[in-house]
């Protein structure tokens, strides 16, 4: 039987995980390496080469990690050469009678929990003028009901008064809105490649690297562009030497594909500029786009980081492989942002904004595909209706 290290979770709680992750990203950037770089490989990936273009995910739930966790575990996959994107906690592994190999180093991931106001010691909940202890709250899709007192009475939540720490009195709904607290917690995960006794899991949940043809990749890229164009974005391709997004015109200007040495470089650059475009006031209204501070400023640096992470996340979501060598010129800007006083939060915020931008583009592409499918179907229906009427 594999026993957990009882002090492990407490150690993670005491650590400044965000700073550790930021420091690890900075260390890679200082070496000229973009740690979120991904790329398809032919055959078996080797240590140090780009690992398969996959989003890190929880092996048990199958859900992809998001935000800073996604970015950090992508960098881990790249640096360690992991070709399986699945990570699991110690308890999840133990449920499969597996565990980390001796000496394996786990990776901290951040998650958030909500503390309801009625659990706070500095908040007073009263019923008919008398203070009560709330033991539980149930809703079941209906108005919330609080369980109070030793007899576990159920009382509708709107019957209570709540005193805030500053003395203000408020009703239950307002207290939820103003005084519920989100707080960060951390757990440690291990990649499947680090685990022993994992055969039962692998047999039950086999994993194969996805393979996509150039035609499929071109179709994916085309769908993304059309989806963004449907939101009002202009995308122009001309024989010139700059790629940029101009917010005032809501327009992307790109060199023609033939000007790029590699089709992957073309896709990488286009995804980067599309990432900027998601920040337009009519879309996600991102500060670095609608109220930028110009080349070299802190807002500029943060926005460039968001666009680059969006490009990386989109590639991982869709299978579009990237070559981002030309984006290395931005490294100094990213490093300046991450070395600032609030650098650790800048990284996680940029990853969170990149998540939003990725979701936006994927949703836009999906809507575009749906509309393309519906249009010919609509014509067929009209033709059949006309034939029936005749």
Secondary structure as GFF3:
##gff-version 3
##sequence-region A 1 390
A	DSSP	alpha_helix	8	14	.	.	.	ID=ss1
A	DSSP	alpha_helix	17	30	.	.	.	ID=ss2
A	DSSP	beta_strand	57	58	.	.	.	ID=ss3
A	DSSP	alpha_helix	67	80	.	.	.	ID=ss4
A	DSSP	beta_strand	86	89	.	.	.	ID=ss5
A	DSSP	alpha_helix	90	95	.	.	.	ID=ss6
A	DSSP	beta_strand	99	100	.	.	.	ID=ss7
A	DSSP	beta_strand	107	115	.	.	.	ID=ss8
A	DSSP	three_ten_helix	117	119	.	.	.	ID=ss9
A	DSSP	beta_strand	124	127	.	.	.	ID=ss10
A	DSSP	beta_strand	130	131	.	.	.	ID=ss11
A	DSSP	beta_strand	134	138	.	.	.	ID=ss12
A	DSSP	beta_strand	145	148	.	.	.	ID=ss13
A	DSSP	beta_strand	153	156	.	.	.	ID=ss14
A	DSSP	three_ten_helix	157	159	.	.	.	ID=ss15
A	DSSP	beta_strand	161	163	.	.	.	ID=ss16
A	DSSP	beta_strand	169	170	.	.	.	ID=ss17
A	DSSP	alpha_helix	172	179	.	.	.	ID=ss18
A	DSSP	beta_strand	181	191	.	.	.	ID=ss19
A	DSSP	three_ten_helix	192	194	.	.	.	ID=ss20
A	DSSP	beta_strand	195	196	.	.	.	ID=ss21
A	DSSP	alpha_helix	199	204	.	.	.	ID=ss22
A	DSSP	alpha_helix	214	229	.	.	.	ID=ss23
A	DSSP	beta_strand	234	238	.	.	.	ID=ss24
A	DSSP	beta_strand	244	246	.	.	.	ID=ss25
A	DSSP	beta_strand	251	255	.	.	.	ID=ss26
A	DSSP	three_ten_helix	257	259	.	.	.	ID=ss27
A	DSSP	alpha_helix	263	277	.	.	.	ID=ss28
A	DSSP	alpha_helix	287	290	.	.	.	ID=ss29
A	DSSP	alpha_helix	298	318	.	.	.	ID=ss30
A	DSSP	three_ten_helix	325	330	.	.	.	ID=ss31
A	DSSP	alpha_helix	331	339	.	.	.	ID=ss32
A	DSSP	alpha_helix	343	389	.	.	.	ID=ss33
###
